[in-house]
Amino acid sequence: MIIETSSNCNSRENQAASLSEDELRSLSTSGFVALSAISTTAEVAEIRRIFADLVARRVGEKEGRLFDNMESETRPDGRRSIQLTNPSKYQTWLLDTLYVRNATRIAHQVLSPKSSLTFDFVLLKPAGVGAGTPWHQDEAYLDPKFDHSTLTFWMPLQDVASSDGCMAYLPGSHLRGVLEHRSVHGDRHAHAFECATAVPQEELVVCPLPAGGCAIHGQRTLHTSTNNTSSVDRYAYILTFGIAPVLSKNPRKAPWLEQRRSKESFFRLLFRKVQRIRSSATSMYRVYLKRRLNVISGNHS
Ligand SMILES: O=C(O)CCC(=O)C(=O)O
């Protein structure tokens, strides 16, 4: 059965920024929670205007921050899922928004008062052709040598339902550990990963939201988004908060990351990592550096 969450969407008329007991329970039992408002109509309209302008001017393209995250050699029909990484670098006002303030307060409540914004990005799924994001866990993108603790906020900049590229979740999946992933379309050059385990469609929960609403999920919650078949471009502004990762006592294996790494140049890899996690522990970078130097010198240990 596909359950729509609109009736569970908790209203936040005054955009007060902490989760209720029910919302906290939903996050810990289901791995996600939907809020009907985290920003204001005026703020959402301004953020949308800024993103439309940045994308139209192809800001960030040369630096590799603007790209189609689903494009691959087998599916070269790009511009169906356009990602702009760290838009707040180009428009610092984004960091002063009510959205970021509210999300920060919620992250402090849920993760730790020491948590901070580590990464922001926009995903544009163009009208009529926008490709849904494949099922994945966010932790599949993170370095398996470290223990991570992150929380992601997903705010649509227009109303979204199944036909507009809304989010869908598999409740309880955050308790299953990090699952096997692979490159989308079997192409290691593609940015996106997909979960290699089949997701029971009858258990997924689709999450329609009004503009300025918010879906919040943890790093292991399996999630996807639907195709945008509507006549309106779908924008979502996504914030990831985290605490500094710590070297894991039980490091995971993530062959999908290794396979992609082996195809990338050292400098491109390092640039991407620095882009993705601005405020990670310096120890992480020491490990990246050591690993790549080993690869270059032929020592693959
Ligand atoms: O916007 C989407 O299509 C998916 C976003 C996503 O995967 C995320 O926020 O972690």
The ligand as an SDF file (V2000), in Angstrom:
LIG
                    3D

 10  9  0  0  0  0  0  0  0  0999 V2000
   15.4090   15.8730   -4.7160 O   0  0  0  0  0  0  0  0  0  0  0  0
   15.5550   14.6870   -5.0150 C   0  0  0  0  0  0  0  0  0  0  0  0
   15.1360   14.2490   -6.0670 O   0  0  0  0  0  0  0  0  0  0  0  0
   16.2720   13.7330   -4.1070 C   0  0  0  0  0  0  0  0  0  0  0  0
   17.0130   14.4200   -3.0090 C   0  0  0  0  0  0  0  0  0  0  0  0
   17.8070   13.5020   -2.1600 C   0  0  0  0  0  0  0  0  0  0  0  0
   18.0980   12.3970   -2.5030 O   0  0  0  0  0  0  0  0  0  0  0  0
   18.2500   13.9790   -0.8580 C   0  0  0  0  0  0  0  0  0  0  0  0
   17.8810   15.0950   -0.4600 O   0  0  0  0  0  0  0  0  0  0  0  0
   18.9760   13.2330   -0.1530 O   0  0  0  0  0  0  0  0  0  0  0  0
  1  2  2  0
  2  3  1  0
  2  4  1  0
  4  5  1  0
  5  6  1  0
  6  7  2  0
  6  8  1  0
  8  9  2  0
  8 10  1  0
M  END
$$$$
